[in-house]
Amino acid sequence: MNEFERRYVESARVARLATVDPEGRPHAVPICFALVGERVVSALDGKPETVEPSEYRRVRNVEATPAVTVLVDRYTEDWDRLGWVQVRGRASVLGPGEPNHREAVATLEAKYEQYHEHALSGRPVIEVRIGSVRSWGDLDPEATGRPTSG
């Protein structure tokens, strides 16, 4: 990941995680995430329903087929400001106490104030080890999405 892609990804607040189930069906969900070195991490925070993290479709898919894509994109009516970064890699589910879990939780809590009330230290996280990165468009993290004059 080059420095422009990294700054763009680090500044983004949401991405999409695409996984594939054992039958080859794609599944994509929006995620909160953070970069930790050459890894993308995402919390399996509490859901309103009473579903255990191991039952989340993304978790079942990662365990069956670890090849995933994380897409960080920006849409704006000013099409000169469109941009995206696609991260492809291998995902795994890290439980509390496993290597990298504590660092992932600390990074997510530092990025998202809301996570301070979610007890992430006791919940699993998805870790994506970056394999390849592709990007396109305006990767200026300061882009407002508003049309420019002139």
FENFENDA-V445732 format. One record per backbone hydrogen bond with DSSP energy under -1.0 kcal/mol. CO is the residue of the C=O (numbers start at 1). NH is the residue of the N-H. E is the energy in kcal/mol with one decimal. If there is no record, write none. Layout:
co:CO nh:NH e:E
co:CO nh:NH e:E
//
This chain:
co:2 nh:6 e:-2.5
co:3 nh:7 e:-2.3
co:4 nh:8 e:-2.1
co:5 nh:9 e:-2.8
co:6 nh:10 e:-3.0
co:7 nh:11 e:-1.7
co:15 nh:31 e:-2.8
co:16 nh:71 e:-2.7
co:17 nh:29 e:-1.9
co:18 nh:69 e:-1.9
co:19 nh:27 e:-2.4
co:21 nh:24 e:-2.6
co:25 nh:21 e:-2.6
co:27 nh:19 e:-3.1
co:29 nh:17 e:-3.0
co:31 nh:15 e:-2.1
co:34 nh:41 e:-2.8
co:38 nh:130 e:-2.2
co:39 nh:36 e:-2.9
co:40 nh:128 e:-3.2
co:41 nh:34 e:-1.8
co:42 nh:126 e:-3.1
co:52 nh:55 e:-2.3
co:53 nh:56 e:-1.6
co:56 nh:60 e:-2.4
co:57 nh:61 e:-2.8
co:58 nh:62 e:-2.3
co:59 nh:63 e:-2.4
co:60 nh:64 e:-1.6
co:61 nh:65 e:-3.7
co:66 nh:91 e:-2.9
co:68 nh:89 e:-2.1
co:69 nh:18 e:-3.3
co:70 nh:87 e:-3.2
co:71 nh:16 e:-2.3
co:72 nh:85 e:-2.7
co:74 nh:83 e:-1.3
co:77 nh:79 e:-1.2
co:78 nh:81 e:-2.6
co:82 nh:138 e:-3.0
co:83 nh:74 e:-2.3
co:84 nh:136 e:-2.2
co:85 nh:72 e:-2.8
co:86 nh:134 e:-2.5
co:87 nh:70 e:-3.0
co:88 nh:131 e:-3.2
co:88 nh:132 e:-2.0
co:89 nh:68 e:-2.6
co:90 nh:129 e:-2.7
co:92 nh:127 e:-2.8
co:94 nh:125 e:-2.1
co:95 nh:98 e:-2.1
co:98 nh:101 e:-1.8
co:100 nh:104 e:-2.1
co:101 nh:105 e:-2.6
co:102 nh:106 e:-2.4
co:103 nh:107 e:-2.2
co:104 nh:108 e:-2.4
co:105 nh:109 e:-2.7
co:106 nh:110 e:-1.8
co:107 nh:111 e:-1.6
co:108 nh:112 e:-2.5
co:112 nh:115 e:-1.5
co:113 nh:116 e:-1.9
co:114 nh:117 e:-1.4
co:115 nh:118 e:-1.7
co:119 nh:122 e:-1.5
co:120 nh:123 e:-2.2
co:124 nh:44 e:-1.6
co:125 nh:94 e:-3.2
co:126 nh:42 e:-2.3
co:127 nh:92 e:-2.0
co:128 nh:40 e:-2.4
co:129 nh:90 e:-1.5
co:132 nh:88 e:-2.9
co:134 nh:86 e:-3.6
co:136 nh:84 e:-2.3
co:140 nh:143 e:-1.9
//
